[in-house]
Amino acid sequence: MDGTRQKDFAAAVTDTASVGLSLFPLGVSFGVLVVHAGLSWWWAPVFTAVIYAGSLEFLLLGLVASVTPLAQIAVTALLVNMRHIFYALSFPLRQIRPLGRVYATFALTDEAYALTAGGRARSWSGARILWMQLLCQGYWVGGATVGALAGALIPVSLRGLDFALTALFVVLTIDGWRAQRNLPTPLLAAASFAVAALLAPGQLLPVSMGLFTTALLIRYALRPHRPGTPEQEALPNLVPEDGTACPPRST
């Protein structure tokens, strides 16, 4: 690596250090669950490398083990991953060269989005963003492989591993709230969950996510918008709040 690439890599390691401490053990738990579901160990690195969608992978594991029809798996995947459409609206893809955007789009996970949220990545180079995503996937794949290989040594009666993903999302939510101090958003999420638990406890995930998405859209439509230039409106993730333009960087 040349000097610039080394700096980008070192910065990405620092950016992902805290997330890696969660992703690796979370991957270990997934690998253990893969083996205990009756699948061969090598399915763990295949799932994590090809699918690479943590929450969906945990759900998919149970669906595959129970021989769920393909159509139902496809609908579940669509509902669970629909949030990534909104991630792409503010993720700094413009700072990445066109070829790198292919992988950046594939690796746009909750963790990658959380690390770039709040405008902190406006000054990052495209290489730093890609290194960040690659390292996140490396933690996940590596942890899943270790967990699958060690799965035979861990008691089958071990419980609570499937809660690791929930714990990670709780941590990311707390970090996101600390960064922006936006109290209505978590309150809307809690209210959506409560309503879904009362009205449709059997379909808690899709109903609560649908309610939360609808609430966010209504809130956005009712929020007063500050006028901006066409360039600012077209590139909201590249323009700081003070209105000064921040030129995109490419790898």
Secondary structure by P-SEA (a helix, b strand, c coil): ccaaaaaaaaaaaaaaaaaaacaaaaaaaaaaaaaaaccccaaaaaaaaccccaaaaaaaaaaaaacccaaaaaaaaaaaaccccccccccccccccccaaaaaaaaccaaaaaaacccccccccaaaaaaaaaaaaaaaaaaaaaaaaaccccccccccccaaaaaaaaaaaaaaaaacccaaaaaaaaaaaaaaaaccccaaaaaaaaaaaaaaaaaaaacccccccaaaaacccccccccbbbbbbcc
